[in-house]
Amino acid sequence: MARQCPAVVEPLGTGDLMPALLIGFSPHTHDSNNVASRIVASTAGFPSWLVQVDQQAGGMCMFYPSALGVLLRLSANSEHAIRDPTKLIAGFHCMAEDPQLDVLRREHRHLFPLCQTWGEAYSPAQLQHLHTAISPYFRLPYPKSGHEAFVEYEECEPLDYFAGWRVVEVADDVALIDCEQLTYGMLWRDGRRLDAAVLRDLLDIGKVITPECTLGLFLLWENCD
């Protein structure tokens, strides 16, 4: 554990970094500073796979939730997919800034209702659309709640779903990954595979930094605005 702080990931504009799943902790304050202040207050070192994702979410009426944990890119884990996820991943890319609404309407009808919202929480019908879009490609729990670009899943045992998935690791001297700092292989890579040791260390870190939070599973993609 060499890092003094986890690397910060700001997904907007990063392209291939998203969509991704995050296993970790998210205080329900929708305030990234809430997580950052606790990390600064901690004196422990951190592993290269621990990242703080400062997300932009909510569609056209934005807010900024933050989550701390391990990041698993869908495109880096196609070997664990039910079938080739290229079309699904392309659909999420169509939902990013300046979304391709015509393509979504025509080719990704279950993702289309999830894009260009106005800050409101997803309805049960929208969560069903998300599940229907993803389930032919990846086995995931059912989505519990969320907003555009930031969805939380029902509680699960992560290793039952994601054992062996590759997680993003960031170089020890890199503090920030964003649209201007994105060089794969030099700044970050899809590194070690998720296993019981990683999960144990993650739970131990969570007890120090976010003791009021339970371990959660989140789906992230680039917000439309």
Secondary structure as UniProt FT lines:
FT   STRAND          7..9
FT   TURN            12..13
FT   HELIX           15..17
FT   STRAND          20..25
FT   TURN            28..29
FT   HELIX           32..41
FT   TURN            48..49
FT   STRAND          51..54
FT   STRAND          63..64
FT   STRAND          66..73
FT   HELIX           75..80
FT   HELIX           86..94
FT   HELIX           101..107
FT   TURN            109..111
FT   HELIX           112..114
FT   HELIX           124..134
FT   TURN            135..137
FT   STRAND          143..147
FT   TURN            148..149
FT   STRAND          150..153
FT   HELIX           158..162
FT   TURN            163..164
FT   STRAND          166..170
FT   TURN            172..173
FT   STRAND          176..178
FT   TURN            179..180
FT   TURN            185..187
FT   STRAND          188..193
FT   HELIX           196..209
FT   TURN            211..212
FT   STRAND          216..220
//
